[in-house]
């Protein structure tokens, strides 16, 4: 522990900042997971509103393959529309 304190004191004395601390990395990962979860939730709600038959079939047959395909299609279309807008 003594060497770590010495290195920290030396780095602060020289004005060197650590590249990323564990807290910043953790917050970045948590933010990325949150954005992905929010995107998937929004796409699922959109799919439920625009194509309820696919969602109902997926739930009824307990086969998520058509649902995942439609979900991927919704996300793909959204990315294409955003790219065209920009």
N, C-alpha and C positions, 0 to 999 in steps of 0.2 A: 504494500500500500504506500510505502514511503516513496518509492520510485514514481508511482503514478502521480502523487502530489507534486513531486519535484518537476515532472514533465509538464503537468498542468500549469504550475507556476512559471516555468520557463517559457511555455508557449504563450501564456498571457503577457509575459514580460516582453516577448518579441513581437507581440501583436498578431500571432497566428491563431486563427479560429479553427476549431474542428470542422471538417467538411459537413458532416451531418451527425447530429446526436441521435441517440436511440429514440428519444421522444419525437423528434421531427420525422424520423422514418416511420414510426408507429402511427403518427397522425396522418401522414401521407397515405399509408396503406389503408387506414380506416376511412379516409375520405374517398379513395378510389373504390373501395368496396361499397360504400354508401351510394356513390354515383351509379355504379353498376346495378345495385339493388333497386334504386329509384327508377332507373331506365327500364329494367325488366318489369317492374310493377306497373309503370305507365303503359308499356306495350301490352301487357296482359289485360289491363282494363280496357284499352283501346280495342283489342281483339275481342274481348267479351262483348263490347258494345257494337262492333261492326260485323262480327262473324260468330254469333252465338251458337250456331249449329256445330261448328268445328269444336268449340269448347265443350258443348254438351256431349258430342260423340266421344271426345277424348275422356271425359269423366265417366260416361256410361260404359264404355268398352275397356276402361282402365289401360288405355294405350295412349301414351303421350306423344307418339311420333308425329301424327298430323298436327297436333297442337304446337309442338316445337317447330315444325316446318313453317306453319303460319306465323308463329312468333318471330322466327328468323326473317321471314318475308316482310313483316311489318317493320322490323328494325332496319332491314336493308332499304326498303322504300323511303323510310324517314331520313336515312343518311343520304340517299340520292337526292331527295328534295332539298335538303339543307345544302348539299354541294352545289346544286343548280342555283339556289338562291344567292350563294356567295359568289 
